Amino acid sequence: MSGGWRIAYWSLRVVTAAALVVDAFVHQDLAGRYRLNQGSGPLSQGDLFRIEAVLSVLLALALLISSRWFVWALAWLVAASAVGAVVLYRYHDPGELGPVPDMYEPVWFREKAVSAVAEAAAVVTATFGLLVNRWRG
């Protein structure tokens, strides 16, 4: 891989990791607000937010350490599931989904929007990371 491609690939890794860290920060910050929203399952919405924050930080670190395809794939999965959930619960009320409490919230506010943008950015950059990883062979 030439120098220019190497810089571009590292930039993808850094931008994806940064987007995941923003996602983690927002979820950790909001976890307390949602700790009492618990459905019939064992986890509250606050617990799910904390899990999201931990996974995002771990994957951000993993991306900075390794560029293996499965790290990119896991980063993509975490980001895609998060942006999918925020959009689903913003525009639709599916109620409880198995152990997941009803997280319907039909409004946008600053932290929610920042998180959604970071998650979407991570999905896009992780997609490119997966494609470049595949192309590299």
C-alpha positions, 0 to 999 in steps of 0.5 A, spaced: 500 500 500 502 506 497 503 512 502 497 516 500 493 510 501 496 508 507 494 515 510 487 514 507 486 508 510 489 510 517 484 516 516 478 512 516 480 508 522 481 514 526 475 517 524 471 511 525 474 510 532 472 518 533 465 517 531 464 511 536 467 515 542 462 520 540 457 515 540 460 512 547 460 519 550 453 521 549 450 514 551 454 514 557 452 521 559 444 519 557 444 513 561 442 516 567 436 519 564 433 513 562 435 508 568 428 507 570 425 505 563 425 498 564 420 493 561 419 486 562 426 484 561 432 484 565 435 491 562 433 498 563 434 503 557 440 506 561 443 499 562 443 498 554 446 505 553 452 503 558 453 497 554 453 501 547 458 506 550 462 500 553 462 496 546 463 503 542 469 505 546 472 497 545 471 497 538 474 504 537 480 502 541 480 495 537 480 499 530 486 503 532 490 497 534 488 492 528 484 493 521 482 486 521 476 485 517 472 483 523 474 489 527 471 493 521 465 489 521 463 489 529 464 497 528 459 497 523 454 492 526 455 497 533 454 503 529 448 501 524 444 498 530 445 504 534 443 509 528 437 504 526 435 504 533 435 511 534 431 512 528 426 507 529 424 509 536 424 516 533 419 515 528 415 509 530 413 506 537 414 498 536 413 497 544 417 492 547 421 488 543 423 482 547 427 484 553 428 491 550 424 496 553 419 501 549 424 506 548 419 510 543 421 518 544 418 522 538 423 528 539 430 530 537 434 534 542 442 536 541 445 530 544 440 525 540 442 528 534 449 528 535 449 521 537 445 519 530 450 523 526 456 520 529 453 513 528 451 514 521 458 517 520 461 511 523 457 506 519 459 510 512 467 510 514 466 503 517 463 501 510 469 504 506 474 500 511 471 494 510 471 495 502 478 497 503 480 491 507 477 487 502 480 490 496 487 490 500 486 482 500 
